[in-house]
Every structure is written in structure tokens, then in C-alpha cells.
Amino acid sequence: MSTLFVAAEPRECAGWIRHWQDCRPVALPVRWAVRGSFQGQTMIAVANGAGEVKAAAALSAVAEAHQAVSIGLCGALDPALQIAEVIVAGEVRNKLGSWKTLDEGPALVTIDHIAATSKEKRTLRQTGASIVDMEAAGVARLAAERNIGFRCIRAVSDLAGETFVNDLNAALQPDGTFSTGRLVWNALANPVPRFRELIRLGRRSAEASKNLGDYLASCKF
């Protein structure tokens, strides 16, 4: 039996797997997967792209998992949250339902795109959620169907009051990955603010991944 950590991108797992021992690639029908051990327990991390369907498929690929943990980056809906702050969700919601986690904490709402404007984030905040992502509900739903433990632990990569100057949703591809070429091409239309934002997002993502990994290393699974 193992604990499975489901993310959208490998970089979201980087800060966590650096704490593992004997970390190595594992062959699974997903984009990226590694297996290792932490405190004597078997751990598997999978990154299978953005979106609920991709996240659910990641859990489906690991029959041995006795616990699933949705990890990665998230957008803040609560104005009090700061960049790289780690949030342990107590509930995950989408437009079809809601699922409790094994922890106490605020609610996360899963949507089918990046919440790109402060206006949309304010609207989502009115549902009672504190953070937003694109994957957690897919893991939550399948974990409930399999009757296994579910947790959701995220780190903030953008603030509630921020609106992106880049159209990140336009760069999202059907396979759940982001097209770097499309991001760069679109940024050329207004290079100074758009490239600055992309650099800033890269730095924030690295900081958030490190903080998330350090927090996970303090947990018991």
C-alpha cells in the first residue's frame, strides 16, 4: 500500500520529492511518475496535466494507493492569503458536488480553467471557498468512489486581487499541458509586462513548491 500524491505538473512535486529516499521513475500510464520512500512508507507522485479528468486518471493508474493527496499550486480567493502560503483544505467543491478531506481547513473550489481576473476570484470567493484550482475535485470524487483517504494540500501562486496580463488559458492544450511557445508568442504582443509576469510566476512557483514540500515533510501519512 502507498500514499499517492497527484499534481498537474512535475514542478509542483519538486519540493516534496527532494525529501524522499530512493526516488526513481516508475512506469505508469500517465505523463510523469516517481516512486520513493519517506519515513519508511512507500510514496508515489504523479503529474498528469491540468484538469479534473487528468487528475482522476492519475489516481486510476495507481491501484495500490490507500490514500490520495491532491497537491500543487493554487490561486488565492481569500485576500489575506500570501504567495507560497500552504493551505490544507477541509473540503473540495466543484459545480456538481463537494467532498470532505481527512483534515480540518477552508474550502477549495475546482473549476475548468485558470481563474485569471480579480473579478472572477471575488465571485468564487462568494461561494465560501478560500482557494481555487483545476484538479482537486477529480481526485476527491474518485477517492470517495474507491473509499480511500483523501487530503488536499496546496501552496498559493497568485493573489486574490491579481489579474493576469498573459492569457494563460489560451496556452492550455487538450493534453493538460501548457504550450511554452504559445505563451512566448502571445507575450511578444506586449513584451514588457507580459514577460515580467511570466518571470514572476516562475519564481513564485518555485518558492511555492519548496514551501509545499517542506510542509509535506512535516506531515504524517
Z-matrix of the N, CA and C atoms (Angstrom, degrees):
N
C 1 1.456
C 2 1.528 1 109.47
N 3 1.315 2 115.59 1 148.84
C 4 1.461 3 119.66 2 -176.32
C 5 1.522 4 110.35 3 -145.88
N 6 1.320 5 114.64 4 163.15
C 7 1.453 6 121.27 5 171.73
C 8 1.520 7 108.18 6 -98.92
N 9 1.324 8 115.86 7 129.53
C 10 1.463 9 121.67 8 -177.99
C 11 1.517 10 109.92 9 -105.66
N 12 1.317 11 116.35 10 131.80
C 13 1.456 12 122.82 11 176.49
C 14 1.530 13 107.64 12 -111.14
N 15 1.322 14 116.10 13 121.65
C 16 1.457 15 121.85 14 -175.42
C 17 1.524 16 109.86 15 -110.27
N 18 1.322 17 116.54 16 123.49
C 19 1.457 18 122.84 17 177.45
C 20 1.523 19 109.02 18 -129.30
N 21 1.320 20 115.97 19 172.91
C 22 1.461 21 120.23 20 175.84
C 23 1.519 22 111.17 21 -87.19
N 24 1.351 23 116.97 22 -39.90
C 25 1.459 24 121.85 23 -174.74
C 26 1.524 25 110.64 24 -130.10
N 27 1.336 26 118.11 25 148.10
C 28 1.468 27 120.76 26 178.87
C 29 1.521 28 113.66 27 -56.31
N 30 1.336 29 117.67 28 -34.47
C 31 1.468 30 119.64 29 -178.10
C 32 1.520 31 111.93 30 -63.14
N 33 1.334 32 117.25 31 -23.77
C 34 1.457 33 119.60 32 178.03
C 35 1.529 34 111.69 33 -72.54
N 36 1.329 35 116.42 34 -20.04
C 37 1.457 36 121.74 35 179.22
C 38 1.529 37 112.78 36 -95.10
N 39 1.339 38 117.25 37 -11.53
C 40 1.463 39 121.06 38 -169.70
C 41 1.520 40 112.91 39 -58.91
N 42 1.321 41 117.11 40 -42.99
C 43 1.457 42 119.96 41 -178.29
C 44 1.513 43 113.45 42 -68.55
N 45 1.318 44 117.07 43 -22.40
C 46 1.457 45 122.37 44 -177.96
C 47 1.523 46 111.32 45 -87.46
N 48 1.320 47 117.36 46 -49.60
C 49 1.461 48 118.86 47 -173.70
C 50 1.531 49 112.25 48 -69.72
N 51 1.319 50 117.92 49 -14.69
C 52 1.467 51 118.18 50 176.63
C 53 1.532 52 111.29 51 -68.38
N 54 1.338 53 116.76 52 -15.28
C 55 1.462 54 121.41 53 176.95
C 56 1.529 55 112.18 54 -87.68
N 57 1.342 56 117.26 55 -9.26
C 58 1.464 57 120.23 56 -175.29
C 59 1.521 58 111.46 57 -81.77
N 60 1.327 59 113.99 58 162.82
C 61 1.460 60 120.92 59 170.58
C 62 1.538 61 108.41 60 -108.02
N 63 1.325 62 114.75 61 151.18
C 64 1.472 63 121.77 62 176.50
C 65 1.529 64 111.56 63 51.43
N 66 1.315 65 116.47 64 47.48
C 67 1.469 66 121.38 65 -178.53
C 68 1.528 67 109.45 66 -81.60
N 69 1.324 68 116.17 67 127.68
C 70 1.467 69 120.42 68 -176.39
C 71 1.518 70 110.15 69 -150.49
N 72 1.336 71 117.84 70 155.01
C 73 1.468 72 120.46 71 176.93
C 74 1.525 73 111.19 72 -63.44
N 75 1.321 74 116.07 73 150.52
C 76 1.454 75 121.24 74 176.90
C 77 1.520 76 108.12 75 -132.99
N 78 1.316 77 116.18 76 141.15
C 79 1.464 78 121.43 77 -177.47
C 80 1.526 79 110.11 78 -81.54
N 81 1.334 80 116.22 79 111.13
C 82 1.458 81 123.08 80 176.88
C 83 1.532 82 107.43 81 -139.76
N 84 1.316 83 118.74 82 156.54
C 85 1.468 84 120.82 83 179.60
C 86 1.528 85 112.79 84 -78.12
N 87 1.334 86 114.60 85 57.72
C 88 1.467 87 122.55 86 179.70
C 89 1.522 88 107.77 87 -138.88
N 90 1.352 89 116.23 88 173.84
C 91 1.464 90 119.73 89 -178.34
C 92 1.523 91 112.54 90 -66.61
N 93 1.330 92 116.95 91 -40.63
C 94 1.471 93 121.33 92 -172.55
C 95 1.512 94 108.50 93 -155.33
N 96 1.326 95 117.57 94 135.81
C 97 1.460 96 120.39 95 179.24
C 98 1.527 97 109.82 96 -154.60
N 99 1.322 98 115.92 97 141.70
C 100 1.461 99 121.94 98 174.50
C 101 1.522 100 109.00 99 -135.07
N 102 1.325 101 115.16 100 153.60
C 103 1.456 102 122.36 101 176.71
C 104 1.522 103 108.27 102 -124.97
N 105 1.310 104 117.01 103 145.92
C 106 1.447 105 121.35 104 176.92
C 107 1.513 106 109.72 105 -164.22
N 108 1.319 107 116.35 106 -164.69
C 109 1.457 108 120.51 107 177.85
C 110 1.517 109 109.65 108 -134.11
N 111 1.324 110 114.86 109 151.32
C 112 1.457 111 121.41 110 177.20
C 113 1.516 112 107.01 111 -146.13
N 114 1.326 113 115.29 112 122.92
C 115 1.459 114 121.56 113 -177.86
C 116 1.529 115 111.41 114 52.17
N 117 1.323 116 115.46 115 38.97
C 118 1.450 117 121.17 116 175.75
C 119 1.514 118 115.52 117 80.84
N 120 1.339 119 117.54 118 2.58
C 121 1.456 120 121.11 119 -179.60
C 122 1.528 121 110.61 120 -108.09
N 123 1.327 122 115.96 121 147.85
C 124 1.455 123 121.06 122 177.60
C 125 1.519 124 110.03 123 -77.22
N 126 1.324 125 115.82 124 131.30
C 127 1.456 126 122.63 125 -179.72
C 128 1.536 127 109.13 126 -125.23
N 129 1.316 128 116.09 127 141.11
C 130 1.463 129 122.01 128 174.09
C 131 1.523 130 107.70 129 -129.83
N 132 1.319 131 116.43 130 133.00
C 133 1.468 132 121.54 131 175.28
C 134 1.516 133 108.42 132 -118.43
N 135 1.319 134 115.57 133 133.40
C 136 1.461 135 121.82 134 -178.39
C 137 1.517 136 109.21 135 -129.43
N 138 1.314 137 117.12 136 134.99
C 139 1.463 138 122.64 137 170.96
C 140 1.523 139 107.00 138 -122.55
N 141 1.329 140 116.14 139 119.35
C 142 1.467 141 119.25 140 -171.38
C 143 1.521 142 113.04 141 -127.50
N 144 1.355 143 117.45 142 15.41
C 145 1.447 144 119.95 143 179.03
C 146 1.513 145 112.83 144 100.79
N 147 1.324 146 115.37 145 167.99
C 148 1.460 147 121.84 146 -176.44
C 149 1.525 148 111.09 147 -79.05
N 150 1.330 149 115.17 148 148.59
C 151 1.448 150 120.77 149 173.51
C 152 1.522 151 113.77 150 109.86
N 153 1.328 152 115.17 151 153.89
C 154 1.461 153 121.52 152 -177.91
C 155 1.521 154 112.82 153 -62.08
N 156 1.324 155 117.20 154 -41.65
C 157 1.462 156 120.51 155 -177.38
C 158 1.520 157 110.47 156 -62.65
N 159 1.320 158 117.11 157 -44.53
C 160 1.465 159 121.16 158 179.54
C 161 1.521 160 110.92 159 -64.98
N 162 1.335 161 116.51 160 -38.18
C 163 1.462 162 120.15 161 -179.64
C 164 1.525 163 111.16 162 -68.11
N 165 1.326 164 117.06 163 -42.48
C 166 1.461 165 120.62 164 178.03
C 167 1.523 166 110.66 165 -63.63
N 168 1.331 167 116.89 166 -38.76
C 169 1.466 168 120.81 167 178.75
C 170 1.525 169 111.19 168 -63.82
N 171 1.331 170 116.79 169 -33.04
C 172 1.465 171 120.58 170 177.56
C 173 1.516 172 110.67 171 -63.58
N 174 1.328 173 117.10 172 -44.26
C 175 1.463 174 120.38 173 177.70
C 176 1.525 175 110.68 174 -66.75
N 177 1.315 176 117.35 175 -38.95
C 178 1.470 177 120.85 176 179.08
C 179 1.523 178 111.99 177 -60.34
N 180 1.333 179 116.43 178 -28.17
C 181 1.462 180 121.04 179 -176.41
C 182 1.519 181 113.25 180 -76.47
N 183 1.335 182 118.43 181 -10.72
C 184 1.463 183 121.92 182 -175.05
C 185 1.526 184 108.93 183 -122.53
N 186 1.321 185 115.96 184 87.22
C 187 1.462 186 121.12 185 -175.78
C 188 1.522 187 112.34 186 -67.71
N 189 1.337 188 117.51 187 -25.74
C 190 1.467 189 120.84 188 -174.50
C 191 1.519 190 113.76 189 -79.46
N 192 1.332 191 118.28 190 -10.00
C 193 1.472 192 120.46 191 -173.55
C 194 1.526 193 111.11 192 -66.36
N 195 1.338 194 116.23 193 129.37
C 196 1.457 195 121.01 194 174.55
C 197 1.524 196 111.69 195 -100.77
N 198 1.331 197 115.46 196 -6.83
C 199 1.462 198 121.08 197 178.77
C 200 1.532 199 107.80 198 -152.23
N 201 1.325 200 117.36 199 136.93
C 202 1.461 201 122.16 200 178.33
C 203 1.524 202 108.93 201 -118.74
N 204 1.317 203 115.41 202 133.49
C 205 1.463 204 121.29 203 -179.77
C 206 1.520 205 108.65 204 -124.36
N 207 1.318 206 116.71 205 117.74
C 208 1.460 207 121.12 206 175.57
C 209 1.518 208 108.17 207 -83.17
N 210 1.330 209 116.71 208 119.69
C 211 1.459 210 120.70 209 -178.10
C 212 1.524 211 110.14 210 -127.59
N 213 1.324 212 115.71 211 169.10
C 214 1.458 213 120.72 212 176.26
C 215 1.514 214 111.82 213 133.03
N 216 1.317 215 114.65 214 -158.67
C 217 1.454 216 121.71 215 -177.26
C 218 1.523 217 110.43 216 -91.53
N 219 1.319 218 115.50 217 162.13
C 220 1.464 219 120.05 218 178.02
C 221 1.520 220 109.25 219 -152.24
N 222 1.313 221 115.55 220 163.47
C 223 1.449 222 121.42 221 173.43
C 224 1.517 223 109.80 222 -96.31
N 225 1.317 224 116.78 223 141.86
C 226 1.457 225 120.95 224 177.65
C 227 1.524 226 110.13 225 -81.92
N 228 1.322 227 116.10 226 136.01
C 229 1.461 228 122.37 227 170.37
C 230 1.519 229 110.19 228 -107.42
N 231 1.310 230 116.36 229 -28.91
C 232 1.465 231 123.04 230 176.42
C 233 1.531 232 108.05 231 -81.71
N 234 1.335 233 118.36 232 120.40
C 235 1.470 234 120.54 233 -178.06
C 236 1.523 235 114.00 234 -61.33
N 237 1.326 236 117.87 235 -17.49
C 238 1.464 237 120.61 236 -178.79
C 239 1.526 238 112.57 237 -77.76
N 240 1.316 239 117.91 238 -15.97
C 241 1.461 240 120.61 239 -176.63
C 242 1.516 241 111.35 240 -77.19
N 243 1.333 242 115.58 241 145.03
C 244 1.456 243 122.51 242 -176.58
C 245 1.518 244 111.46 243 -114.15
N 246 1.329 245 115.62 244 163.21
C 247 1.465 246 121.52 245 179.18
C 248 1.532 247 110.32 246 -59.86
N 249 1.332 248 116.29 247 134.87
C 250 1.464 249 125.48 248 178.06
C 251 1.525 250 113.07 249 72.49
N 252 1.336 251 118.10 250 5.59
C 253 1.462 252 120.29 251 175.74
C 254 1.525 253 108.85 252 -69.89
N 255 1.315 254 116.13 253 136.55
C 256 1.459 255 121.71 254 -179.34
C 257 1.522 256 109.67 255 -92.44
N 258 1.332 257 115.50 256 131.31
C 259 1.456 258 122.21 257 -177.99
C 260 1.527 259 108.71 258 -120.90
N 261 1.319 260 116.32 259 127.09
C 262 1.458 261 122.45 260 173.96
C 263 1.526 262 107.06 261 -100.34
N 264 1.311 263 116.65 262 112.59
C 265 1.460 264 120.76 263 -175.72
C 266 1.530 265 110.83 264 -81.41
N 267 1.323 266 115.23 265 141.77
C 268 1.457 267 120.68 266 175.21
C 269 1.515 268 112.49 267 -98.57
N 270 1.331 269 115.46 268 -13.60
C 271 1.460 270 120.92 269 -179.04
C 272 1.520 271 108.71 270 -152.60
N 273 1.325 272 115.61 271 143.64
C 274 1.470 273 122.19 272 175.64
C 275 1.514 274 107.76 273 -121.92
N 276 1.339 275 116.09 274 133.36
C 277 1.459 276 121.32 275 -177.52
C 278 1.520 277 110.51 276 -127.77
N 279 1.323 278 115.44 277 155.29
C 280 1.454 279 121.88 278 161.67
C 281 1.524 280 107.29 279 -141.73
N 282 1.305 281 118.39 280 -169.28
C 283 1.461 282 120.20 281 -174.95
C 284 1.525 283 112.72 282 -72.53
N 285 1.338 284 116.59 283 -10.13
C 286 1.462 285 120.35 284 -177.20
C 287 1.522 286 114.45 285 -104.58
N 288 1.339 287 117.65 286 -20.83
C 289 1.457 288 119.15 287 -176.95
C 290 1.509 289 112.53 288 -178.71
N 291 1.329 290 115.24 289 -170.92
C 292 1.466 291 121.04 290 178.67
C 293 1.516 292 109.21 291 -145.76
N 294 1.326 293 116.31 292 153.60
C 295 1.457 294 123.07 293 -176.39
C 296 1.523 295 108.91 294 -139.78
N 297 1.321 296 116.48 295 134.04
C 298 1.450 297 121.76 296 175.49
C 299 1.525 298 109.45 297 -80.43
N 300 1.318 299 116.16 298 150.30
C 301 1.455 300 121.63 299 173.93
C 302 1.530 301 109.15 300 -101.97
N 303 1.309 302 116.71 301 -179.28
C 304 1.465 303 121.23 302 177.67
C 305 1.519 304 112.27 303 -78.70
N 306 1.322 305 117.58 304 -4.21
C 307 1.467 306 122.06 305 -175.07
C 308 1.520 307 111.36 306 -115.86
N 309 1.320 308 114.65 307 164.06
C 310 1.455 309 121.18 308 168.96
C 311 1.523 310 108.46 309 -91.48
N 312 1.314 311 116.50 310 141.79
C 313 1.460 312 118.33 311 178.73
C 314 1.512 313 111.28 312 165.98
N 315 1.330 314 117.20 313 -179.16
C 316 1.466 315 122.19 314 -179.20
C 317 1.519 316 111.76 315 -72.51
N 318 1.309 317 116.28 316 172.25
C 319 1.460 318 122.22 317 -179.17
C 320 1.523 319 111.40 318 -89.95
N 321 1.319 320 115.02 319 146.20
C 322 1.463 321 123.92 320 170.88
C 323 1.516 322 107.67 321 -112.96
N 324 1.331 323 116.86 322 139.15
C 325 1.456 324 120.96 323 174.69
C 326 1.531 325 109.07 324 -112.16
N 327 1.320 326 116.01 325 132.39
C 328 1.455 327 122.44 326 178.21
C 329 1.525 328 109.25 327 -100.85
N 330 1.333 329 116.58 328 129.14
C 331 1.459 330 122.00 329 177.15
C 332 1.531 331 108.40 330 -125.70
N 333 1.338 332 116.89 331 173.10
C 334 1.469 333 120.17 332 -172.93
C 335 1.523 334 113.67 333 -95.62
N 336 1.327 335 117.30 334 16.64
C 337 1.465 336 121.29 335 178.50
C 338 1.525 337 108.42 336 -158.09
N 339 1.321 338 116.64 337 171.88
C 340 1.459 339 120.61 338 175.67
C 341 1.527 340 109.26 339 -75.58
N 342 1.317 341 117.01 340 130.23
C 343 1.463 342 121.14 341 174.09
C 344 1.528 343 107.40 342 -73.79
N 345 1.316 344 116.36 343 102.21
C 346 1.465 345 121.07 344 -165.03
C 347 1.519 346 114.67 345 -97.13
N 348 1.330 347 118.89 346 -13.93
C 349 1.462 348 120.34 347 -175.39
C 350 1.520 349 110.67 348 -125.86
N 351 1.316 350 114.75 349 154.32
C 352 1.462 351 119.51 350 176.74
C 353 1.522 352 110.76 351 -64.24
N 354 1.329 353 117.40 352 -31.04
C 355 1.461 354 120.85 353 178.65
C 356 1.529 355 110.78 354 -64.29
N 357 1.324 356 117.06 355 -46.34
C 358 1.461 357 119.81 356 178.98
C 359 1.522 358 110.78 357 -64.20
N 360 1.315 359 117.15 358 -38.68
C 361 1.461 360 120.31 359 179.09
C 362 1.523 361 111.16 360 -64.14
N 363 1.325 362 117.48 361 -38.45
C 364 1.472 363 119.71 362 176.72
C 365 1.527 364 110.89 363 -63.50
N 366 1.323 365 116.42 364 -39.46
C 367 1.464 366 120.30 365 178.25
C 368 1.521 367 110.94 366 -64.40
N 369 1.318 368 116.91 367 -43.53
C 370 1.463 369 120.82 368 178.64
C 371 1.524 370 111.40 369 -66.47
N 372 1.310 371 116.70 370 -33.48
C 373 1.467 372 121.35 371 178.32
C 374 1.528 373 110.46 372 -62.26
N 375 1.308 374 117.51 373 -31.06
C 376 1.462 375 121.86 374 -179.19
C 377 1.522 376 112.49 375 -67.04
N 378 1.341 377 117.25 376 -15.83
C 379 1.462 378 120.51 377 175.70
C 380 1.527 379 111.31 378 -78.35
N 381 1.331 380 117.43 379 -9.65
C 382 1.452 381 121.97 380 -178.82
C 383 1.512 382 113.91 381 99.85
N 384 1.326 383 118.01 382 -3.95
C 385 1.464 384 121.52 383 179.91
C 386 1.523 385 110.74 384 -79.80
N 387 1.328 386 115.70 385 150.80
C 388 1.461 387 121.42 386 179.43
C 389 1.516 388 113.49 387 -102.86
N 390 1.355 389 116.97 388 -23.88
C 391 1.456 390 121.46 389 -179.57
C 392 1.527 391 109.15 390 -141.05
N 393 1.336 392 115.77 391 162.29
C 394 1.466 393 121.50 392 -177.42
C 395 1.520 394 110.03 393 -133.95
N 396 1.343 395 116.22 394 144.08
C 397 1.457 396 120.98 395 174.90
C 398 1.525 397 108.99 396 -148.37
N 399 1.338 398 116.89 397 -170.59
C 400 1.465 399 121.58 398 -179.09
C 401 1.531 400 113.72 399 -119.49
N 402 1.350 401 118.70 400 -2.97
C 403 1.465 402 119.78 401 -170.56
C 404 1.525 403 116.32 402 -124.08
N 405 1.311 404 118.61 403 -31.88
C 406 1.468 405 121.03 404 -164.31
C 407 1.523 406 113.61 405 -56.96
N 408 1.321 407 118.25 406 -38.54
C 409 1.466 408 120.14 407 -178.02
C 410 1.525 409 111.73 408 -63.75
N 411 1.324 410 117.56 409 -31.70
C 412 1.457 411 120.19 410 177.28
C 413 1.517 412 111.96 411 -64.09
N 414 1.332 413 116.43 412 -40.51
C 415 1.462 414 121.06 413 177.08
C 416 1.518 415 110.06 414 -70.38
N 417 1.334 416 116.55 415 -43.34
C 418 1.466 417 121.14 416 -178.12
C 419 1.521 418 111.60 417 -59.55
N 420 1.317 419 116.90 418 -46.14
C 421 1.461 420 121.34 419 -177.82
C 422 1.524 421 111.27 420 -61.27
N 423 1.330 422 116.54 421 -48.08
C 424 1.460 423 119.83 422 -177.05
C 425 1.525 424 111.24 423 -70.24
N 426 1.334 425 117.02 424 -36.63
C 427 1.468 426 119.61 425 176.87
C 428 1.522 427 110.55 426 -60.88
N 429 1.335 428 116.53 427 -40.17
C 430 1.465 429 120.22 428 177.28
C 431 1.518 430 111.10 429 -64.32
N 432 1.324 431 117.06 430 -41.31
C 433 1.463 432 120.51 431 179.04
C 434 1.525 433 111.39 432 -64.27
N 435 1.329 434 116.84 433 -34.79
C 436 1.467 435 120.98 434 179.67
C 437 1.520 436 112.69 435 -87.27
N 438 1.329 437 116.09 436 -6.29
C 439 1.462 438 121.86 437 179.28
C 440 1.525 439 111.67 438 59.76
N 441 1.327 440 115.72 439 46.15
C 442 1.460 441 121.19 440 175.33
C 443 1.519 442 109.09 441 -118.34
N 444 1.326 443 116.65 442 161.65
C 445 1.452 444 121.57 443 -179.36
C 446 1.517 445 112.10 444 -63.23
N 447 1.339 446 115.99 445 145.69
C 448 1.459 447 120.88 446 -179.87
C 449 1.525 448 110.06 447 -136.45
N 450 1.326 449 115.13 448 133.40
C 451 1.461 450 122.01 449 174.68
C 452 1.527 451 108.42 450 -133.41
N 453 1.311 452 115.66 451 159.71
C 454 1.464 453 120.70 452 179.20
C 455 1.521 454 108.29 453 -141.43
N 456 1.337 455 116.28 454 115.39
C 457 1.462 456 122.16 455 -175.80
C 458 1.523 457 107.97 456 -131.66
N 459 1.321 458 115.81 457 121.80
C 460 1.464 459 121.20 458 -171.78
C 461 1.528 460 111.41 459 -131.86
N 462 1.337 461 115.42 460 160.73
C 463 1.458 462 121.66 461 175.05
C 464 1.526 463 109.03 462 -124.98
N 465 1.313 464 116.46 463 137.90
C 466 1.468 465 122.98 464 -173.05
C 467 1.527 466 110.82 465 -74.50
N 468 1.339 467 115.29 466 130.86
C 469 1.474 468 119.99 467 177.49
C 470 1.528 469 112.92 468 -117.05
N 471 1.341 470 118.29 469 -13.95
C 472 1.466 471 119.96 470 174.04
C 473 1.526 472 108.77 471 -147.67
N 474 1.330 473 115.11 472 149.53
C 475 1.462 474 121.89 473 -171.42
C 476 1.518 475 112.74 474 -88.92
N 477 1.322 476 114.70 475 159.83
C 478 1.463 477 120.72 476 -177.43
C 479 1.526 478 112.16 477 -60.89
N 480 1.304 479 117.42 478 -35.24
C 481 1.455 480 120.60 479 -175.60
C 482 1.511 481 115.05 480 -89.53
N 483 1.323 482 117.58 481 5.02
C 484 1.461 483 121.20 482 -176.48
C 485 1.529 484 112.81 483 -94.62
N 486 1.330 485 114.95 484 144.27
C 487 1.456 486 123.09 485 170.92
C 488 1.526 487 107.92 486 -120.33
N 489 1.329 488 116.91 487 129.08
C 490 1.465 489 119.90 488 -179.46
C 491 1.524 490 110.93 489 -71.13
N 492 1.337 491 115.90 490 140.31
C 493 1.464 492 119.68 491 173.69
C 494 1.525 493 111.19 492 -88.41
N 495 1.334 494 116.81 493 -20.51
C 496 1.460 495 121.56 494 173.08
C 497 1.525 496 109.42 495 -89.57
N 498 1.330 497 116.10 496 146.29
C 499 1.463 498 120.74 497 175.13
C 500 1.522 499 107.98 498 -88.06
N 501 1.334 500 116.12 499 84.60
C 502 1.456 501 120.67 500 -176.86
C 503 1.526 502 112.07 501 -67.07
N 504 1.321 503 116.48 502 -32.17
C 505 1.461 504 119.06 503 -179.88
C 506 1.526 505 111.89 504 -65.81
N 507 1.336 506 117.18 505 -30.78
C 508 1.461 507 120.35 506 179.12
C 509 1.526 508 111.94 507 -68.33
N 510 1.329 509 116.34 508 -20.68
C 511 1.466 510 120.66 509 -179.35
C 512 1.524 511 112.40 510 -91.56
N 513 1.335 512 117.28 511 -5.18
C 514 1.462 513 120.63 512 179.78
C 515 1.522 514 110.40 513 -77.96
N 516 1.325 515 116.63 514 124.64
C 517 1.461 516 122.53 515 -176.10
C 518 1.531 517 111.04 516 -97.57
N 519 1.337 518 117.51 517 161.99
C 520 1.469 519 120.76 518 -178.55
C 521 1.526 520 114.56 519 -56.70
N 522 1.344 521 117.51 520 -27.17
C 523 1.465 522 119.52 521 -179.71
C 524 1.520 523 112.99 522 -82.28
N 525 1.341 524 117.37 523 4.58
C 526 1.457 525 120.82 524 177.98
C 527 1.511 526 114.86 525 87.30
N 528 1.328 527 118.16 526 4.52
C 529 1.459 528 121.81 527 177.44
C 530 1.525 529 109.64 528 -102.67
N 531 1.320 530 114.84 529 163.93
C 532 1.455 531 120.48 530 178.11
C 533 1.523 532 109.60 531 -102.53
N 534 1.320 533 116.13 532 135.22
C 535 1.461 534 121.87 533 179.73
C 536 1.524 535 109.88 534 -82.19
N 537 1.334 536 116.04 535 109.68
C 538 1.466 537 119.99 536 177.89
C 539 1.525 538 110.41 537 -62.82
N 540 1.320 539 116.04 538 -39.77
C 541 1.459 540 119.63 539 179.56
C 542 1.509 541 112.27 540 -61.25
N 543 1.323 542 117.08 541 -40.72
C 544 1.461 543 120.57 542 179.78
C 545 1.520 544 110.89 543 -68.61
N 546 1.336 545 116.72 544 -38.07
C 547 1.460 546 119.87 545 177.26
C 548 1.528 547 110.77 546 -62.24
N 549 1.328 548 115.94 547 -46.29
C 550 1.464 549 120.00 548 -179.34
C 551 1.524 550 110.86 549 -64.91
N 552 1.321 551 117.02 550 -43.90
C 553 1.461 552 120.72 551 -179.76
C 554 1.524 553 111.09 552 -60.55
N 555 1.322 554 116.71 553 -45.80
C 556 1.460 555 120.18 554 179.24
C 557 1.520 556 111.76 555 -66.34
N 558 1.334 557 116.71 556 -34.36
C 559 1.466 558 120.08 557 -179.52
C 560 1.520 559 111.79 558 -67.07
N 561 1.325 560 117.32 559 -26.91
C 562 1.454 561 120.58 560 -179.40
C 563 1.529 562 112.77 561 -64.25
N 564 1.331 563 116.85 562 -20.71
C 565 1.466 564 119.86 563 179.42
C 566 1.518 565 111.88 564 -69.63
N 567 1.322 566 117.54 565 -23.34
C 568 1.473 567 123.05 566 178.62
C 569 1.520 568 107.15 567 -152.56
N 570 1.338 569 116.13 568 70.16
C 571 1.461 570 120.89 569 -162.98
C 572 1.523 571 116.73 570 -63.42
N 573 1.324 572 119.42 571 -38.89
C 574 1.468 573 118.66 572 -172.92
C 575 1.526 574 111.99 573 -63.54
N 576 1.334 575 120.14 574 -57.85
C 577 1.474 576 118.07 575 -179.18
C 578 1.522 577 113.57 576 -69.83
N 579 1.332 578 117.16 577 -33.33
C 580 1.460 579 118.90 578 -175.18
C 581 1.519 580 112.37 579 -74.40
N 582 1.339 581 117.99 580 -41.91
C 583 1.459 582 118.49 581 177.32
C 584 1.527 583 110.96 582 -70.37
N 585 1.328 584 117.05 583 -35.30
C 586 1.465 585 119.03 584 174.88
C 587 1.519 586 111.05 585 -58.66
N 588 1.328 587 115.77 586 -42.61
C 589 1.461 588 119.36 587 -179.84
C 590 1.523 589 111.46 588 -65.77
N 591 1.326 590 117.82 589 -42.19
C 592 1.459 591 120.34 590 179.57
C 593 1.526 592 111.58 591 -62.21
N 594 1.331 593 116.68 592 -40.15
C 595 1.464 594 120.40 593 177.11
C 596 1.525 595 110.06 594 -65.03
N 597 1.332 596 115.86 595 -43.15
C 598 1.463 597 120.43 596 179.45
C 599 1.530 598 111.39 597 -62.76
N 600 1.319 599 116.30 598 -42.11
C 601 1.461 600 119.91 599 179.27
C 602 1.534 601 111.26 600 -64.32
N 603 1.327 602 116.54 601 -37.05
C 604 1.461 603 119.76 602 177.24
C 605 1.516 604 111.98 603 -63.26
N 606 1.335 605 116.61 604 -42.91
C 607 1.463 606 120.67 605 179.36
C 608 1.530 607 110.81 606 -66.23
N 609 1.318 608 115.09 607 -42.69
C 610 1.466 609 119.06 608 179.46
C 611 1.519 610 111.21 609 -63.56
N 612 1.310 611 116.81 610 -41.47
C 613 1.459 612 120.60 611 -179.30
C 614 1.522 613 110.99 612 -61.77
N 615 1.323 614 116.73 613 -41.48
C 616 1.462 615 120.79 614 178.90
C 617 1.522 616 110.77 615 -64.73
N 618 1.327 617 117.05 616 -42.48
C 619 1.463 618 120.85 617 178.76
C 620 1.525 619 111.01 618 -65.21
N 621 1.344 620 115.77 619 -43.31
C 622 1.460 621 120.16 620 -179.39
C 623 1.527 622 110.54 621 -64.72
N 624 1.334 623 117.54 622 -41.48
C 625 1.455 624 120.88 623 179.08
C 626 1.522 625 111.48 624 -62.20
N 627 1.335 626 116.91 625 -41.02
C 628 1.466 627 120.39 626 179.00
C 629 1.524 628 110.69 627 -64.44
N 630 1.347 629 116.36 628 -47.32
C 631 1.460 630 119.14 629 -179.53
C 632 1.527 631 111.21 630 -62.68
N 633 1.331 632 116.15 631 -39.68
C 634 1.450 633 120.05 632 178.98
C 635 1.530 634 110.50 633 -62.90
N 636 1.320 635 116.31 634 -44.80
C 637 1.456 636 120.10 635 179.63
C 638 1.512 637 112.63 636 -62.57
N 639 1.336 638 116.40 637 -42.04
C 640 1.468 639 120.10 638 179.06
C 641 1.527 640 110.55 639 -64.95
N 642 1.329 641 116.34 640 -37.73
C 643 1.465 642 119.07 641 178.28
C 644 1.527 643 110.22 642 -66.38
N 645 1.322 644 117.44 643 -47.12
C 646 1.462 645 120.63 644 -179.99
C 647 1.520 646 111.61 645 -58.87
N 648 1.338 647 116.09 646 -34.34
C 649 1.459 648 119.99 647 178.79
C 650 1.523 649 112.57 648 -66.90
N 651 1.324 650 117.13 649 -16.40
C 652 1.470 651 121.27 650 177.63
C 653 1.526 652 112.60 651 -92.53
N 654 1.344 653 116.41 652 -3.55
C 655 1.465 654 121.03 653 -175.78
C 656 1.528 655 111.25 654 -92.95
N 657 1.327 656 114.15 655 161.71
C 658 1.466 657 121.98 656 171.60
C 659 1.523 658 107.87 657 -108.75
N 660 1.314 659 115.97 658 128.27
C 661 1.464 660 119.73 659 -179.35
C 662 1.519 661 108.76 660 -114.08
